Amino acid sequence: MSPGGAAPAPGGEPGLRSRSWLAGDDEVAVLHRVALASAGLRVSQRADRPVIGIANSASDLNPCNLPLRDLVGPVRDGIEAAGGIGAEFPTISLGEDLMKPTAMLYRNLLSIEIEEMVRSNPLDGLVILANCDKSVPGALMGAISANIPTVLVTGGARGVARFRGAPVGTGTGLWRLWDERRASRLDDAGWYELERCLSCGTGACNTMGTASTMAVLSEVLGLMVPGSSSIPAGDPRSAAVARQAGQVAVQAVIAARRPQSVLTGAAFANAIVALHAIGGSSNAVIHLAAMAGRAGVPFRLDDIARLGTNVGVLVDVQPSGSGLMQDFDAAGGVPSLLRELSSRLDLAALNVAGQSVGHVAAAARQAGAAIRPASAPLHEGGAFGVLRGLLAPDGAIIKTSAASAGLLRHRGPAVVFHGYDDMLARIDDPDLPVSAGSVLVLAGCGPVGVPGMPEWGMIPIPARLLEAGVTDMVRVTDARMSGTSFGTVVLHVAPEAAVGGPLALVEDGDMISVNVPAGAIELEVSEDEIARRRAAWTPPEPIHLRGWPALYARHVTQAPLGCDLDFLRAPTAALREFIEPVIGRS
């Protein structure tokens, strides 16, 4: 081994990408070393120590990611202990709390930022610090395209708020209590009390929302230190795991364990099984598709249904269960879940540390109460259904584990809203022609339509129905919904309305039938009538004529392909450039 710990290449020199910038004594190499030295990062003329980028997404505008500030130091310590050099740089911080219309609009922009920071800088490996919903998949998508060894560190779930003596899950509890307020069962004093108690610190949602789901799936995929994805924000274990992640990043550079070698078809199949078992966020289906698209791994919407058929929901965490992420962590987290699922997984799949899924599962302790035995699941038959039919030719999904069993087979007349503003303006109108048997339809909120595909899909139950005791209805939309949401909501209808999908042609009173066990969703309108409506339909005018939103709308794919930009999916010339970089000297 060389003094810095990097494995020597056949010619006797470390096979480090950063040497193209830093090795030698000509004026350009000197300039590059001086630039790093100015930041306190000393590099020798041999440049034989791996340079590991620390991509930090902490921001005052994103409380979910704020715990990451305390983990930069431990990550750097781990990198240096393993013989590397840690170079921190900031990244876009995608937070769900403040960004409008949705952080999803900027997920692909974050991926581009990560990819281009790697492309243009002397980095051999990467430690990603991310926590909130889109921060994790966005950064990982960029790292997959860049294809340098990568380890993810998350910041954990925030503490548990208590409202009137009972714990309130972030997101899920708020949505339920908002319905109580709209039904006039929660007064002003109670609502303001809830606001105060929800300010319970920083970190991600403590339910199995998108942030926690993507952390868990990233660990299952093999991109995290085993056991780290469920550690709550502020837990003393976080610093130790962050230090270990820095060490693993250096070791992964030495062993050349790149994202595209870790993220195999088997790894994605394992992630889909885990997604069902945790009752995870519906958004994860889109993010997994996008990540697979970057890795060049085939990923079909039907795989979600096929691989989940015999997988029960095992994790008792809201919204599919009753507990919170702290309970999942106490039950053993991902390693204990893998142990319980071991008969359903490809145990040979390897993680970034070189360990197999089988090794991690075998070393795990027996699962605690929040992880049910596979023989006694919370919900059988998987957490998701995939639907196709006239209304969704390219597919749609429904989170069955958070839906009402009695509505999984349903037929009713459509009540159609064209856009979010239209829905907000009319949903509580006492004269709205709606009943408990109606199907609420929200069109025009897909990836192109807004753009960005916001989490508007959990259409509120009309207030007069709430007051009458209605708690759920069938809803159909080309939008997404929060991973903390619940209800019988058919999501991600593709093609979306804005590009001429059949959802754009639905009219009030049309009969819609949903049969989730049969995987079917139908619009009961004749072919002649559909043709007449299509001939009269005109595409909506673009909302944004310039900048990132305009570029996004022109190039974003539909939900089954992950809502990625078409020119970013593998294989691309950029991937080949990262494998065999040609660095110009100026």
N, C-alpha and C positions, 0 to 999 in steps of 0.2 A: 504494500500500500504506500502511496505517496504521503508526505508529511501532513497534508490537509485532509487525508482520509478518503480522497477520491480514487476509484479504481483506475489503474493505468490502462490506456489504450494500447493496441498492439505495438505501436511505435515507441512505447515507453512514456508517453505523456498522457495526462488525464484526458478522457474523452468528454470534455466539458464544452458546451456551446459558448459559454462566456469567454473562452480563450480567444475567440475571433475578435473580441473587443480589447482584451486586457493583457494578453501575453506579448512579450517582446520589449524592445527599447527604442522603437521609432517614435516619432513625435505624436502620432495618433494614439498609440497605446499609452504613452505617457499622459496625454490629455484625458483619456478615459479613466486611468487610475487616479489621476488628480481629482476628477469629478467625484469619484466615490470617496476618496480620502477627505474631501471637503465636508462630507456628511459623516465622517468618522469611521468609514469602512476602508480598512487598509488591505491592499491587494499587492502581492509580490509580482515581480516580472514574470515569474513562471505561471502565475494565475492558475494555481493547482487546487484551489478550494472552491467548491460549488457555491454559486451565488443563488440564494433562495429568495424570491420575492415574497413579501408579506403584504397581501392585498387587503387593506383595512377599509371596511365600509361603515365604520362607526360615524354617527352624525347626530347633532342636536335636533335635526328635523325627523329623526327616526328613533323613537324610544326603544323599539324592538332590538336595535343593533347597538345601543349604548354599552351593554356589558362587554362588548368586544374590546373597548379601550383598555381594559385591565388585562387583556390576554396577549397584547402585542409583545410586552416584555418577556413573559414566559416562552412564547414561541421563539423569539430571538435567542433566548438563553439555550433552548433546545437545539437550535440550528448550530450555534457556536460550539456547544458541547460535542456535537457530532462532527465537527470539523468544517462547517460551512460558514457562509457570511450571509446574514439576514439583512435584506434591504426593503424597508417598509415603503409602500406607496398608497395613496388614497384611491378609492373607487367610488363611483356613483352609489349612493345609499338609497335603495328602493324601499320605501316604507308605505304600508297600506293606510296608515292613519291620516296622512295629510295629502298625498299625491292625487291629483285629479287629472283626467277622469278615472285613472287607475294606474297603479305601478306596473301592471302588465304591459302597458304601452311602451315602457322603457326597459323591459327585461332584455330584449334583443340588443338594445343600445349598450347595456352593461356588458353583454357578451362580446360585443365588438370591442369595447374599451379594454377588457381583459386580454383578448386575443392580440390586439394591436400593441398593448403595453409589453406583452411578451415578445412579439415579433421585433419590436424596435429597441429592446433593451437587453443587456447581457445577463439574462436569467437562465439558470439551469433547472430550477424547480420552483414550485409555487405552494405557499400556504394561504388559503383563502379564509378570511375572517368574515363570516356572513351569518345572518340569523333570520331576517324577515322573509316573508313569502317568496318574493321574486328575486331577492338578493342571492339566495342559494342556487336555484336553477340557472339564473342569468350568468352568474360568475362561473359555474361549472360548465355551461355551454361554451363559454369562451375558452376555458382551460382545455376542454375536449378538443376543440378545433386547434388550439395551439399545440396540444399533445406533448407538453412537458410534464414530468412527474408532479402530481398535485395531491395535496392533503387538505381536507376541509375541516375547519374548526367553527362550531356554532356557539352562540352565547347563552342558550337555554331559555326556558320558559320563566315568565315573571311569577312573582308570588301570588298567593291565593287571596282574593278579596272575599270578604264576608258581608252579606247584606241581610240585616235582620236575623242574624244568627246562623245563616246558612251560607256555604261557599258558593261563589258565583264564578262560573267558568267564563274566561274572556271570550267575548263574541257571542257564544251560545246563550249565556245567561242574559246578556244585553238584549239579544233579539227576542227572547221569551218575555222579558219584562217590558220591552217596547210594545209588544202585543197587549200586555196587561194594561199599559197606559192608554193605548188606542181604544181599548174596550172599556175605558173609564173605571178600571179596577185598581189603578195605582195613581194616587194624587200627586200634586206638585211637590209636596214635602218629601214623599217617598222617592220621587224621580231625582230630586236634588241630592238626597241622601245617597242614592245609587251612584251618582256622578262622583261624589266625594270618595266613596269606598272603592270605586274602580281605579282610582289613582294609586295603584298598589306597587309602584316601582317599575323598573325597566325590564325588558326581556320580551320574548315572543309570547303569543297567546298560549295560555296554559291548558287549552283543550287540544284535541287532535285536529287542529286547523291545518292550513297549508304549510305554515312554518314548521310545526312539529312533524307533520307528515314528511316533508322534504328532508328534514334532518334524519329521520328514521330511515327513509329510503336511501339516502346517501350513504349511511352506514351499511345497509344491506348490500348496496352496490359495490362496496369495498373502498370508498374514498375517505373514510374517517378512521380514527383510532377506535377499535372495538369498545363498546360500552359508553361512548362519549356523547351520543346524540341526545340522550334524555336527561343529562345533568342539568338541574335547574340553574337559572341565573344567580350568580353570587355564591354558589356552592364552592367550598374550598377545593374540591376535586378539579374544578375547571382549570386552575393554573397548572396543576400537575399534568393534566391531559394535554393542555396547550404546549407545554414543554415537550411532551412525548411526540406531539404532532410535528414539531420542528425537527426532532431527531429522525422521525420516520421520513420526512421529506428529503433529508440528506441521504438516507439509506436508499430511498427510492431512486434518486439520481444515480447513485453508484450501481444499483441493480438494473437501471433502465426500465423501471416499472412505470409506464406511461398510461394515461387515462384510457387510450384506445386498446391497450392490452388487458386492462382490468375490466372494462365495460364490454363484455362479451354478450352474446345472446343469452347464455346461461345466467349471467348477472342480472339482465333485465327481466328474465323470467322469474328469478328469485324475488326481485323487487315487486313484480305484479302480485305474486302470492302474498308477500308481506303487506302490500297495500290493502288487499282484502282482509287480511287477518287483523289489521289495526283499525279497520273501518275508517280509512284515511280520507283526505280531502279529494273531491272530484277534480280539483285543479291539477293534482298530481298526474292524472292521465295525460293532460296536455304537456306537462313538463317532461315526463318520461319520453313521450313521443319526440319532443324536440331534442332531448339529449341523445336519444338513439339515432336521430337523424344526423346529428353532428358526428357520432361515432361510426356511422355507416352500418348500423345494425338494423335489420328489418324489424319493424314494429307496426303491428296491425291492431286496429281498434277491436277486432274480434278476439285478439289474444286476451284482452281484459276479461271478456266473458268466459272464454275457454279455460283459462288457467285458474279462474276463481270458482268454477262450478262446484268443486268438492272442498273448498276452503271455507271454514267458518270464521266469523268475526270473534277473535279471542280477546282482544284488548278492551277492557271495560273503562273507556275514557269517552267523555262527551265529544261530539254530539251523538255517537252511536251507543255509548254507554253512559255511566253515571259519574265516573271518577275524573281525575285531572292528570296532567302529565307527571306531576310529582308522584302520583300513585304508580304510574307505569315505571318510572325510574326505580321506585322502591321495590317493585316486583322483579327487578333484574334487567329491565330495558331490553335492547335489541338482542344481546347474547342469549338471554333466557327465552325470548320469543323464538329465536332461531332453533334453540334446543327443542321447543315444543313443536315447531314446524319441520323438523329435520327430515321426516319421511316425505315431505312435499318439495324439497329443495334439491338443487344441484349442489352437492356438498363439496365438489371439486373446485368451484369458483374461487378465485384468489382475490385478496384485498391488496391495497397499496403497500401494506407491510409484508406481503408475501405469505400471509396465513390463509388457509382455506376456510370456507364457511363451515365445513365439518369440524375443523380444529376449534374454531370459535364456539360452535354449539356444544362440543364435547366438554370444553373447559367452563361452560356457563353453569351457574347454580340453578337449582330447581326454581321455576317461576313462582312468584308470589301471587297474592289474591287478584291483582288487577290484570293478570294474564291468565285467562281460563285454559283448562286442558283442552286439547283438540277434540276430545270425546264429549265435551260439554260446552259448546260455543254459545255466545250471546245470540248469534244469528247464523242460521245455516244457509248454504248456497251462495256464499260470496257477498261482498258489500256493494257490488255494482252490477247493473244490467246494461246491455248494449241493445239499442233499438234501431230498427230500420223500417222503411216503408215509404209511401208516397210523400209523407211530410218530411222525412229525413233520409233521402236516398243514399247519402254517404255516412249516415250514422248519427246517433245521439247517445248520451249516457244518462243513467239515473242512479243515484246513490240509494240503493234499496235498504241499506242498514239504517238510514235516517228517514225513511219514508213510512207511510201508513200502509200496512199490509192490505187493508180493505180497498185501497185505491190503486193497487198494482194491476188490476183489471178494471178498466173504467171506460165509459162512453158518455160523452156529454157535448153540449153546444159551446162553441168558442166565444169568448169575450176577448176582443183583440185590442191590444195597445201597440201603436206604432211609435216606439221610442220611449225612453225613460220619463221625459217630461210629460208626455201624454198619459203615461200610467200614473204618475204622481198627481196629475190634475184631476183624474177621474176615478181613481180606485175607491175613494171614500164617498163619492157622490151618492146620496141616498136614492137617486133615481137610476143608478146604473142597473141595467137589466141583467142581474147575476143571481145565481142561486148556488147552493152548496154543491150541486152536481155539474156546474159549469166548468169548462176548461179555460183557465186564464192563459192568454198567449201574449208574449212580449217579443216583438220582432224589431229588427234593425239595430241590435246591440251586439253584433258579432265583432270579429277582429277588424274587418274593414269598416263596418257601419258607424262606429263611434269616433275614431278608431280605438282599438285596444281591448275590446271584449271585457268590459267591466263586470264586477260581481253584482249585477242587478237581477239575477235570475230568480231569487227567492221573492217573487212578487208578493206583497203583503196581502193577507186575507182582508177583503173589504170590511170596513169597520162595523157595518150593521150585521154582517155575518159573524164577526168575532163576538159581538155583544149577544148574539143568539146562541153562542157556544160552539161555533164551527172552528176547529183548530187546524185543519189541513184541507187542501184542495189540490187537484192536478193542475200543474203549471208547465208550460212548454215554451222554450226560449232558445235563441241562438247566443245568449249571454252565458256567463259563468255565474257561480255563486260562491260565497265565502266558504272555506273549508269548515268554518264553525257553524254554518247554517244547517238547516234541516227541512224536511218536508218532502212531499211527492212532486219533485221538480225534474222534468226532462230537460237536460242541459246540452249545450254545445251542438245544437241542431245544425247539420251541414248538408249542403251548402247553406250559408247564412242568407238572410233576407236581402242584405245590401248588394249581393252579387247575383240576385235573381233566383235564390233558392225558393222552393215551394212555400216556405214560411211567409214570404212576402205576399203571397196570393190568398192567404186565409182571410175570410170575412166573418163578421159577427154572425153567429147562428150556425155556421158550418159544424157538422158533427165530426168530432175527433175521437178515435178509439185508441186506447193504450192497452197492450197486453204484454206486461214485462216478462212473465215466464216464457212467452212465445217469442220475445225479442221483436215485437211489432208495434209500430205506431202509424196510424192511417188517417188520412184526410178523406172523408167520405163525400167526395165531389167528383162528378163525372169528368172523363178525359176531355170532352168537348168544352165543358165549362172552364176547366183549368186552362185550356188553349185560348179561350176567349179572354180570360183574365190576364194571361201572360202577354197576349198581343196588346193589351191596354196598359201594361205596366211600364213604367219608365224608371231607370236607375236614379237613385238619389244624387243630388249634387254633392261633390266632394266638400267636406266640412273644412278641411285644411288644404290650402293651395301651396304651401311652402314648408320648408324645414323638415324636421324629423317625422312629424305625424304624416306629412304627405308622402315621404319616402316609404314609411311603414305601410301605409294603406296600399301603395302600388305593388309592394312585394311580399306582403304577409301571406302565408299559406292558411288554409282552413284548419279547424281544430284537430281533425284526425292526423294531420302532419305536424301538430305541435305549435301552430301559430308562429313558426320561425319565419325568417325572411328566406325567400327561395334561393338567393345566391349564397347563403351561409351553410346550407346543408352539404354534407359530405357526398361524394369526394370533390374536393376543390384543389386548385393549384396551391392555395395557401397551406394546406396540410403537407404537401410535398416540400414546400419551402421550409417548414419547421423541422422536418426530418433531416433535410440536407441544406441547412441555411447557407446562403451566399451573402456575406456581409460586405457591402461596398465600403471602401476606405476613401475618405475625402480629406 
